[in-house]
Amino acid sequence: KWLREHMHESIPNTIRQLNIKLVGHYRYYGIYGNWISLTKFYRYVKGMLWKMKRKRDQSQWLSWKKYNAILKLYPLENPKIHLKSAY
């Protein structure tokens, strides 16, 4: 929902704000047993960001190759385990 509301902002600004949200998500859910879920969430967010930015106009200017080049300049935060044990 947040990505849809911010689809018309610039890509660097969107990624900057999205990284803040991702870090919060990783800190909250980043315990040892959630690694697979965190990586699935990362891939989902990466795909949805591409989809929303591609929807901005009808020309389909943002190919997957261009998107990956943009992500090298403005990377998304990777999942991180913050707590080794829940006990």
WOZIFEN-V728442 format. One record per residue. N is the residue number from 1. PHI is phi as a letter, one per 20 degrees, with the letter a starting at -180 (* if undefined). NEAR is the number of other ideal C-beta (glycine too) atoms within 10 Angstrom. Layout:
N&PHI&NEAR, N&PHI&NEAR
//
This chain:
1&*&5, 2&f&12, 3&f&16, 4&f&10, 5&f&9, 6&d&16, 7&f&15, 8&e&11, 9&f&14, 10&f&11, 11&f&16, 12&f&11, 13&f&11, 14&f&19, 15&f&20, 16&f&12, 17&f&13, 18&f&20, 19&f&14, 20&f&10, 21&f&13, 22&f&20, 23&f&14, 24&f&11, 25&f&16, 26&f&19, 27&f&11, 28&f&10, 29&e&16, 30&e&16, 31&d&15, 32&g&11, 33&f&11, 34&d&18, 35&g&13, 36&f&9, 37&f&11, 38&f&19, 39&f&12, 40&f&12, 41&f&16, 42&g&17, 43&f&11, 44&f&10, 45&f&17, 46&f&15, 47&f&12, 48&f&14, 49&f&21, 50&f&18, 51&f&14, 52&f&17, 53&f&22, 54&f&17, 55&f&14, 56&g&13, 57&c&10, 58&e&6, 59&e&7, 60&l&8, 61&f&10, 62&e&17, 63&e&11, 64&f&10, 65&f&8, 66&f&12, 67&f&17, 68&f&11, 69&f&10, 70&f&17, 71&f&15, 72&f&7, 73&f&9, 74&c&15, 75&f&10, 76&e&14, 77&f&17, 78&e&10, 79&f&20, 80&b&12, 81&e&14, 82&d&12, 83&c&13, 84&f&7, 85&b&7, 86&e&8, 87&d&4
//
